[in-house]
Amino acid sequence: MASAEPVWPRYVGNYLLGRKLGSGVSGSTFQATHVHTGMVVALKLQPLSISYATNDYERVVYPLIQGGEGMPTLWAHGRIGQWDYLAMDLLGASLQGLLREADTPTMDMRSVISIAVQLITRLEFMHSRGILHRDVQLGNSVIGLPPNETLLYMIDFGFSEKYVNSKGKHIRNRQQPDFIGNYWFSSVNVHCRGKTTSRRDDLESLALVLIHILTPGGLPWTRNGVPRDDAEHDRLKRCKRDYRPEDLCDGLPEEFAAFLHYCRGLQFSAQPDYPRWRERFLELGKSLGYGDVRPFIWPPPPVKNNPTVQVKRTHTPVPNGDMEQILQGLAQMDLQGSAGRPKESTPAPIPPIPVTAAVPAPAAPPAQAAEAAVPSQPTAGRPILGQKDLNAAPPAASQRPAGRSAAKKAREVIDISSDSSTEVPLPVGRNTKAARLMRLTRQCELAVDNRQLAGLVNEFLAILGTGTSRTLTKEGFSFLDALYKQLADPSIFIVPLRTSQRRSARAPAPARQEVTNEERRSRMSNLRASVAYALSNRQLARLVADFGTLTDKAGKKLTKDSFVFLEGVGSRLTALSGAA
């Protein structure tokens, strides 16, 4: 049973209490006026009998952060009768209140970038004083009152603590018996793994806050409310742990996923590179046409001639690892209910799921339409889910994989061109994939506008998706070379993007740099997010060059992000052709 609301006093010391500004489990905050000076403050009041007296922690923190930009001033504190109080600067609405009053599913991009810039600076200052906030959330960041209405303040230091000991050494990373923090925005290490909070965790909480207010409906694990029991709490933690940054940031500028990746990649005692990320968000604001985003302006000012930035995801993405299993199950469903009908022993691989593009994709190219007209035959390509030929004869014994090991090899070995020694023979009258890719490359070299290039990119995607391979070989790289040449400058002769196999004498092979899997995934995710914001062919050319180099370093393996990137290139070319 919830405890009854205390009977709050009218006066506390020299302060006359006014309207209540807010309340929590540890007390309430009131607008209060000093009876002698007339100064109006925010007065945080707690009963002395409360079990978790956060005022005791805050009165230790405030002297360490006094004078910092965006840090409230503590004017008075003490205990009178049965009350413990803190008298602080009176400030404006919280970010949570602004978002609620705006009555929009997300906050505008300029405001979010401004929040990123300012709160990175606030956390940098707190950390420079040896203090962790440990409760970064929308309700704990507020705007100032005039003349400081464009300044964001950090408040509520009841969970704050020092991360350096009395000798100036960093605290140790220990397993924590209890979770202290916010369900929604606490980091994965702290919330899901029970680790000690450090500077990296404050920044990860900020990253989650930014993504939350840019996502319709908020972060996926926030949508069922506060967990009511251990089972719900475990599901929430599992959901938070399983989501990849690139899935959470689908449709957002690359900086957001990159920032979250960076925070999660920091070592426990590492000092974050605050200037780097502050500058990166400032540059993002400039690139989107917002100019100087350092002042937080509310309501947000209108921005002219600015590319629309939207979250393209309109559904909750499935956590990492679950989608593949779901689709594999769907692909193997016996939709006809024919128990006696022979089943294929090798389930076909699942192609990547396309992400809704910012502009409509062009119509299916002629080659793709021609393939659709070919009568159903056993091929290496994956059939459309649910589309089965009832009249098709069972596969001959010679066409079936020889046992489970052969089926496994058929799933693992995936090739696009004649470099593959496991190329599946195509029906008579149809060209091999290698020949189709070579023909596509020649057409790309002769293309004269972006609309033609867009159609060729989409045909390239169609060819990649019809086989059992997700390895990009020489014909695929040749197409990327031709595409890069056309985008960068049709008059120049470019160096191939493929670096690890035979190269012509026209250019030396660059030194191959080792890239970790985590770095590769992050960079490919950034490419996927960046393509929607390319404003010219030359910008697309740079992205295609980076894509080719990264794919080559990844052993030429194509991932889901690879397919989404190529789809984005085609969509962006279509958009640029209309704007020309």
N, C-alpha and C positions, 0 to 999 in steps of 0.2 A: 504494500500500500504506500503510495507516494506521501512524503511528508508535507505537512500543511505549510502554506506561505507564511513567512515570519511577519509580524506586525512591525513594519519599518518605522523608525523614529522620524520626527519632523526636522529635528536639528541634530547634526553630528559635529561637535566642536563648534567652530565658527561658520559652519556651512548650513544653509537652509536648503533642504531637499526640494526639488521640483519634480518634473515628469520623469517617469522611468524610461531609460533608453534601451535597456535590454536586461536579460537575466539568463542565468545558467545554473548548473548543478551546485556551484560553489557560492552563489550570491547574485546580486543585482547591481546594475550601474544606473545612476541617476544624474540628471542635470542638476547642478547645485550652484548656489550663489554665496560668495563670501559676504557675511553680513556687515563687515567694516569697509572693505575695499570695493565691493560690488563686482568683483571678478567672477566670471561664470566658468565653471569647470565640469569635468565628468568625474563623478565620485563613485568609486567602486566599493561597495559595502558588503561585508561578510559577517555572519554571526561567529563569535569566538568558539562556539561549540561545534562548528562544522568539522567533519572528519578530514576533508582535504582542503586545507587553507592555502589557496593559491596566492593570496596576497603576500604570504611570507616569502614565497619564491620571487615574486615580482619586485618587492622592495630591495632584494639583493641585486637583481638584474638592472634596474633603472639607473643606479649611479654609474654603471659601467658603459651605458649607451647614451648618457646625457650629452646633448650638443650635436648628435648625429642628424644628418638630413633625413627627414621622414621618421624620426623617433620622437614620441611624445615626451613632453616635460613632466616630471613628477614634482608637483608644487608642495604637497604636504602628505603626511601619512602618520598613522598612529592607531592607538586602541583607546576607546572611550566606552566605559561601561561594558556592555556585552558585544560591542561592535568593533570590527577591524576595518579601517578605511584607507583608501588611496585617492588622492585628489590629483587628477591629471588634466592635460589639455583636452578641451572639448573639441571634438572633430566631427566630420560630416558622415555621410552614409557609407556603409560597407559595400564592397563589390557585389556581395550576395544581394544586398538590398537594391542596388542599381540594376542588376540583371533581372530581379523579380519585377521591379517597377517598369522596366522596358517592355515587358510582356512579349518578348521575342524568343524564339527557340535558341538562338545563339547571340553572343556579343559580337559587335562589328570588329573586323580585322585590325583596323587602326588602333582601337582601344586595347585590344589584346596585346599587340606589339608594344604599345606604351607600357602596359602592365609588366610585360617581360623585362623591358629595359629598366624600369624603376625598381622592381622587386629584386632583380639580380643585384642592383646597387645596394639595396637595403640589407640583403643577406651578406653581401661582401663586407659591409660596415660591421654588422653584428659579429661575423666570424673574425674580423680583424681585432675585435675586443675579446675574443675567446669565448663567445656565447653562441649556442645553437638555439634556434627558435623552437623547433620540434613540433610545431602545430601550424604549419603554413596552410591556409585555407582561405576561401572567399570571405568568410566572416571576420577574419583577422587582418584584413587590409582595408583601409578606409581612406576617403579623400579628405583633404583639409578644408577648412572654412576660409572665406576670403580674408586676406589676399593670397592664400595658399591653396586655392581650389584646384590647381592643376598638379598638386603634389600628393603622392600616395604615402600613407603612413602604415607602419607595422604596429599592431597592438596585441595585447593579451599574451603576456610572457609567463603565464602560470605553469607551462610545461618546460620552459627554457632551463638550460643548465650549461655549465662550462664544459668544454671539450679538452681543456688543458688542465693539468694538475698544478699543485703549488710550486713545483719545480719547472713549470713551463713545458712539460712533456705531454704529448698527445695521450689521451686515455686509451685503454686497451679495448679490443673488440671482444666482448663477452656475450655469451648466450643469456638473454634476458628472461626471467621467469614470468613476467607479466608484460602485456602490451600497453604502452602509453602513447596515445596519439589519435589521429583521425582515421576513421574507417576508410574514407574515400580517397584521401590524398597521401597517406603515409606510404613510404617507399616499400618496394617488394622485400628488400633485405630486413627492414625493421618489422613490417607487419606480417609478412608471410614466413620469414625465416627466423624471427626472434633475435635479430642482431642488435648491437648497440648503435645508436644514432650518431652520425658524424656529419661533416659539412656536405658530403655528397647527397645525403638523404634530404636535407633541406631543399637542395636544388631539384632533386627528383620530385618532391612534393610540388614545387612551383611548376615544373614541366607538366605534371598531371592536372594542375589547376588550369593552365593555359589550354590544354587539349579539351578539358571538360567544358569550358565556356565557348568553345568553337564547335562543339558536337551537339547536334539536335538530340535532346533527351539526356545529354551528359554522358559521362563514362559508363560503360556497360554495367559495371558492378554497383553503380549507385542507384539503379532503377527499381530495386525492390525494397528500398528503405533500409533502415538500421536493422541488422540481424537480431532476431529474437531469441535464438538459442545457438548452441555450439555447432549444430549441423548447418544452419544458415551461415554462420560465420565462416565455417570451413569452405562452404561453396563460394562465398565472396572472395576469400583469399585465393582459392584455386583459380577463379575467374581472373582476378588481378594478375596472378603469376603467369597465366598461360597466354595472355594477350601480348603480341609483339608490338613494338613501337610503330612499325610500318602499317599494321592493321588499325591501330588506334588513330593514326594520323592519315588514313586514306583520304586523299582529296585535299589535304592541307599543304602549304608550302613546306619544302624539305627541311627547313630549319627546325620545325617542331619535333619530327621524328629523330633528327640528328641530335638535338639537345637532350632528348630522353635517353637515346643510346649512350651519349657521352656521360650523363650522370650515372647510369647503371654500370658503366665501364670503369669508373673511378675506383681506385684502391681506398680502403677504409680511412687511412690517415692522409690521403692526398689533398693538396690544396687545389681547389677548382680554378680554372682559368676564367675568372669573371670578366675581364676586359674583352677577351675573345668573343664571348657569347653576347655581351652587351653590344659590341660593334656589329656582330652578325645580324642581330635583330634590328639595329639602326639601319643597316644596309638593306635589309628586307623592306623596311618601311619606305625607304627612298625608291627602291626598285618598283614598288607597287603604286608610286605616285603620291604618297602621303607627306613627303617632305620631312620635316623635323618631328619625330614622334615622341620626343622626350617629355613634353608636357602631356599630362592626361586630361583630355578635354571631354567633358560630359555636359549635355548630350553631344555625341560625336559630330564633328563638322562635316558638311557635304564635301565630297571629293570628286572633282571633274576629271574626265579622261583617264579613269583608272580601271584597269582590268578587274572584272568581278571576281572576287575570291569567295568560293562557296565550299562547304563540305559536301562532297558528291555522294557520300554514303547516306542512304536513306533507311538502312536497316542495321541491325546489330551484327557485326561480323562474327563468324564462328571462331572460337579460340584456336590458336595454333595447334595443329595435330589432329583436330576433330574433323575438319572439313574433308580431308582426304579419305578418312574412313567412311564418312557419310556418303560421299560420291561413289566410292568403290562399292558400297552396299547397294546404292541405287542402280549402278551399272550392271550388277549381277542379279538384279531382281528378275524373277520369272513372271513378266507382266502378262503373259498369255495364259498362265495357270495350267500349262500343259506338262503334267508330271512325266509323261512318257517321252517327250521330245528331248533328243540329245542336247546336252549343253556343251558349249565350247570349254575346253579344259584350261585355256589361258585367258583370263579376263583382260580386256584391252586397257591400256593406261588412260588415266583421266587427264585431259588437257587443262591448262590453267583457266580459272574463271575470269572472264573479262570484267573490268571495272567500268561503270558508266562514265563515258567521256564527257568533257565539258561542252563539246560540240557534236552534232550528229555525224556518225561515220558514213562514208560514201556507200553507195549501193554495191552489192556483191559483184566482183569482177567477173568478166565473161568466162574465164577459165574455171572459176569456182562454180558458176552456174552450169557449165558443161558437165562437170563431174557429177553434179546432182542428178543429171539426166541419165547417167549410166545405170543399167539394171543392177539390182543388188547382187553382189558377189562377195565371197569371203576375201577381204583385203586386210592390209595391216593397219588401217585407220580405225579409230574408235567410232562406232556408230553413235548416233544421237540417242540420248537416254530415252527409252521407251519406244524407239523406232526399230521394229524388227520385221523381217520379211517372212510372212507365214508360209509362203510357197517355196522358200529356199530349202534345198535338200540338205540333209545333215552333212557335215564336212567329211571328206574321205579320210580313211585311216592314215594315208600318207601325209595329209595336211595337218594332222593333229600333232602337237608337241609330244615328244617321247618321254612322258612321265613328268613328275613334279619338278625335277631339276631343269628340264628343258623349258618348262613354263617359267621358272624363275629367271633363266637366262633371257627369255624372250621379253620379259618385263624390264630387265636391267639394261640390255643393250639397245640403245636408241640412236639411230643415225638418220641424217637428212640426205646424204648424197652418196656417190659411188665410193667414197672413202670407207664405207661400211662393208665389211665382209659378210654381213648377215642381211643384206638387202633382200626384201621379199619380192619375188617376181610379180610384176603387175600384169593384169589381163592384157591379151593381145589388142593392139590398137591404141594403147595409152603409153605416153612417154614416161621415162624414169624420172624420179625427182631431180636427179642431177641435171638431166637435160632441161627440165622445166625451169630450174633455178638459173641455168646458164642463159636460157632464152630470156628469162626475166631480167637478168643483168644487162643483156644487150638492149632490151627495151628501156631500161632505166637510163642507160648512156645516151639514148636518143630522145628522152623526154624533154619537153619544152616548157612545161609549166607545173605548178604545184598540184593541180588537180590530177594530172597524169601520175605524178609521183605518189600521191595519196592512194590512187588505185593500185599501183604496183606494190606499195608497202602492204596493203591489205591482201593482195594476192600472195605476197611473200608469207604473210601470217597464215593464210589458208594452206599453203604448201607445208609449212612447218607443222601444222596441226593434223595433217592427214596421215602421217606416218607413226610408227611406234618409237620414233627417236626424238630425243631432246638434246642431241649433241650437234653443235653447229660445226660443219666441216667446210672444206675449201670453197664449194660453190656458194654456200651461205655467206661466207666472209667476202667473196667476190661481189655479191650483191650489196653488202654494206659498204664496201669500198666505192662502188659506183654511186650509191646513194649519197655518201659523204661528199664525193667530188661534185655532184650536181648541187648539193646544198651549199657547200663552201664557196665554190666558184667553178662553173662549168668549163672555164678556160685553162685550169691548172691540171697537172698530173700528180695525183696524190700518192702518198706512201700507204701500202695496204695496212689494214687494221689488225691483221692476223700476224702474230709475231713468232710463233713457236715452231712452225713448219717451214718448208723451203721458201726462200725469198729470192726475188730477182736481184740482180746486181745493182739495181737503180738506187737502193738505199740500204745501209747497214742495219742489222737487227739490233734494236735497242736492248739494253740490259734488262732482263726480266726481274721484276721486284716481287718478293714474296708478300702476299697479302693474306691475313688471317680470314677465316670463314666469317667471323663477326664483322670485320671491316668490309668484306666483300658484300655481305647482305645489306649492311648499312648504306654503302655507296650505291648499290643497285636500287635500293629503296629511294634514295635521294634522287637518282636519275628518273625514276618512275614519277615522282612527285613534281620534278622540275619541268618535265616536258610540256605540261599544260600552260606554263607561263612563258614559253619561248615566243618572242615577239618578232623574230626574223628567221630566215633560212640559215644565216650564219650561226645563230644561237642553237638551232636544231643540229647543225653540222657538228658543233662542239660536243653536244650530247651524244650524237651517234658515234663520234670518235671515242668518247669515254666508254660508251656501251661496248663497242667492239674490243677495246683494250681490256676491259674488265671481264668480258666473256672469255677472251683468250686466256687470261690469267686464271680463270675458274675452271680450266680444263675443257673449255668450249661447251660446258653444260648450260642449258637454258632452264631457267626457273620460272615460277609464276610471275615474278616481277619482270622478268625479261619479256614475256609475252605482253604484259600490261604496258610496258614501256613502248614496244613496237606499235601496239594499238594506239597509244597516245600520239606517236609520231604521225601515223596516218590521219588521225583526227585533227591534229594541229595543222598539218599541211592543207587539209580541207578548209579549215578556218582561215588560214592565211591566203588561200586562193580566193576566198570570198571577199577578203579585206583589201586585196590588191587593186 
